Amino acid sequence: MLKLGFIKSSACRFSPSIINLSPYSSFSPKQAISFAVRSQMGSFTTLSQSSSRLLFRQLFEKESSTYTYLLADSSHPDKPALLIDPVDRTVDRDLNLVRELGLKLIYAINTHVHADHITGTGLIKGKVPGVKSVISKASGSKADVFVEPGDKISFGDLFLEVRATPGHTVGCVTYVTGDGPDQPQPRMAFTGDTLLIRGCGRTDFQGGSSEQLYKSVHSQIFTLPKGTLLYPAHDYKGFTVTTVGEEMVYNPRLTKDEDTFRSIMQNLNLPYPKMIDVAVPANLVCGLQDLESKAN
């Protein structure tokens, strides 16, 4: 396991509450699915005594339909916070929110090297001294901190566990909230483009593999408790959140056997991503393209 300073061994577009999850953690899988579905029809507020310290916001960037997630330990004196998958176009909005909530941003994290937008990490680092960029070592990208499977990213007394979920790209990871009585319940997983609500990321570029993606989801995400809340990097139909149990029943691709899934992915016939030729080179330096060009 990597040992660095940070490592410890919804129909609404903006989720406005401090997370509080205890009633939901006692639900059966069927009740949990029903609860999540109802939540997507109104403003989504997850309700645990042990989770009251987690401040959580879900933010949306409309051009690329990207979700950015803000998490903070609100009970810690410093209120340390992190952003998952920030977008360059909405950096000012996100940082204004961080300031308004009195948080101290310490990490800007990516789930993978994105092809549909430029990460906001570089801009954030220029505006907030001390913020560290984070991405998986397998991504081949540049960053301040590289994570590997099993690493834990600590912010205050809370942490995210790193799970390798390649398939959409070779370096995709899923960040999962900690498992323990002092961590938010039910657990939350930020799946990037690996698992979407009723879908998954494409596998026809950036070293993608349908076989690898299928194995990643079934071994690293579907093995989480069925009530685990899943937050993807994108949604194109207005959904904001799902659960493990829900996707195991209703995902039209990943409920199929592996051969059928592979056939589905091979016949999607998706257009060439319009931002890929700009976004990927920039994101391979984890949003630090301006600093990279100056250095050269």
N, C-alpha and C positions, 0 to 999 in steps of 0.2 A: 504494500500500500504506500502511495506517495505521502511523504511527510514534509509539508511546507507550513508556512505560518497560518494559512487558512484551513488546513486539513486537520480534522479531528478524528483518529481510527474508528338557461341563462339567456335569456333573451336580451338582456341589457349588455351593452358594449363596455360599460364601466361598472365594476363591482364595488360598491361604496362602503363596505363594512369591514370591521375587524373580524377575523374569522372566529367562529365559535361553533364547535362541531359536535358536542356530546350527544344530543338526542339521536343524531344520524348514526353514530357509531354502534348503537344497539339494534339497528334495523337488520332484518333478514335481507339476503340478496335481492329477493323480489321487492321488498319494501324500499330498499335502497334505489333500485332501478326506477320505481314509481316516483320516489322523491326527486330524483335527478330530472326525470321527464317533466314533472310539474315545475321544477325550478327553471327550466328552459322557457317556460311560458310567462315568466314574470321576472322581476329582479331577483338575481340569485344570491342568497345569503346562506352560506354554510354555517351550521350551528354546532367545544369541549372545554370543560373547565380548564384542562391542561393546554387548550389551544388558544385561550384568550390573549395570549402574548403575540400571536401571529397576526400582523397586519398584512392584508392581501388586497391587491388591486389588479384587475384584468383590464388592459388597455388595447385599443384597436387602431390599426393603421389601414385606411380604406383602400389605398391604391393597390397594395399587394395583399389585402385581406389578412394581415399579419397581427397576431396577438403578442403583446409584450406584457410580461408579468412582473409586478413589483411585490417583493416580500421583505418584511422587516420584523425584528424582534422588538415589539413595542414596550416590553417590560424591562428591557436592558437600559441602563443609564444612557448609553450612547445611541440607542435606537439604530443599530446597524442594519443596513438594507442592501439588497441586490436587485438587479434587473435581469430578466431572462429574455433574450431575443429582442433587444432594442433596435429600432429602425431609425435611419438617419433623418428622415423627414419629421419625426415626432420627438426628437431629443429634447427640444426646448419645453414641450408640453410635459414630458416625463420628469425632467429636472425641476420644473416649477412645482409639480406635485410633490416631489421629494422634499423640497424646501418648505412648502406649505404644511406638510405633515411633521416637520421637525426631525427628519431622518438623516442619518449619515450614510451616504452611498459608499460601499466599499468594493463591490464587484459588478462588472457588466459581463454577462455570461451568454454564450451562444450554444444552442443545441447541435449546430452543424454549420458548415459553410453554405450559406444560402445562395440560391440562384435567382430569386425573384425580387430581391431588394438588397440594398447595401446596409450592413449593420451600422448601428449608431455608436458602436464602441469607441471608435477613434474620436468622434466629436465629443463624447462624454469625457474621455480622458483629458481632452484639451480644456474642457470647461470645469472639471472637478478634479483638482490635483489629488493624487493618492489612490484614485480608483484603479483597480487592476482588471484587465481583460482576461477572460477564462474561456477555453475551448478544449476539446479533446485532443490528446496527443496524436491519435490516429487520423485526425483531420488533415494533417499536413500544413495547417495554417500557422500563422505567427500569433503570439499572444504573450501576456506576462506570465500566465500560469497555464500549464497543461495538465489535464486530468485524465485518469485512467479508471477502468472498472474497479469499484470498491472504494474509491476515494470519497471523502466527505468534505463538503464545503460548509464551513461554519460561519454563521452570522449571529453574534450573541450566543445565547444558549440553544439555538436551533441549528439544524444542519440539513443539507441536501445530500443524498446518496447518489453516486454516479453509477449508472448502468449502461453498458455498451449495447446500442441497438442499431447496428449498421444494416444497410439494405437500401434505403433511399440514397444515402451516400456512404462512403466507407467509414466516415468519422462520426456518424450520428450517435448521440447519447441521449438518454432520458434521465432527468433529475427527479428524484423521489424524496419527499419529506421523510424525516427520520422515523424510526420504529422504536417506540418506548413510551412510558407513561408521561414523560415530560415533553413529548413532541405532539404536533397537531394530529387529531383524529377526527374523521377518518384520514388516512394518508392521501397525499396529493402527488400526482406524477405529471411532469411537464414533458410531453412526448415529442416535441418538435414536429417534423414531417413524417416520422416513422408511423405513428398511428393517428389518424384523424377521426373525427366523429362520423361514423358510418363510412369510413374509407381508410385510405393510407396514402403515403407519398408515392410518387412515380419512381420507377427503378431503371429508367433507360438512359441515365447520364450520370456523370461524376462517380463512376465506379459502382453504380447501383446494381443490386442483385435481388430479384424477386425471391429466390430461395433463401437468401440471407435475411431479408426483411421478414419473411414468414416465421423463420426460426427465432428472430429477435423478439417479435411480438409475443409468440407463444411461450418462450422461455423466460423473458425478462419483464413483460408487462402483464400478460394473462396469469402469471403466477402470483401476482400481488392479490391482497384481499379483494373480494368482489365489490366491496363498497368503496374502494379507492377511487377518488375523483381524478379524472383524466382531463388535462388541459392541453390542447394541441397548439401548434404554431400558427395554424390557419383554419379558417372556416369560411365557406362561400355561400352558406344557406341560412345564416343567422343564428346558428347554435353556438353555445359558449362552453359547455361542459358536458361530459358523459361519465360513465363509470366502467370499471373493468367488467362487472357482471353484465352491464347493458351491451357492451361491444361483443362480448362472448356469445351473446344471443342474436344480436341484430346487425352486426357488421356484415354487409353483403359480400365482402371479399374474404375476410379473415375467419369467417365461420366455415369456409369451404376446406376440403382437403388440399394438401400442398400442390398436387398436380393441377387441380382446377384453378387454384389461385395463380399458379404460374401462367396458365393459359389466359386468364383474365388480364393479367398485367402485360402479357405480350401483345394483346389485341386492343389496347386502349387507344392507340393512334392519336396521341396527344400532340398539339402543336409545339414547335420549338419555343422554349421559354424566351419571351421578348427581352428580359433583363439579363439573361445569363452571361452574355459576353462582357457586360459591364460589371455585374455584381460579383461574379466568381473571382476575377482577378483582384478586385478590391477586398473581398472577404477572405481571400487567402492570406492577407496580412491583418485579418481580424479587425477591419475597419481602420487600420493605421496607415492607410495608403498615402496620406499627406506627409506623414513622418518618413515613410519609406522613400518617397520621391525626393525629399529634401536630403536624405542621407546619401542618395545616389547622385 
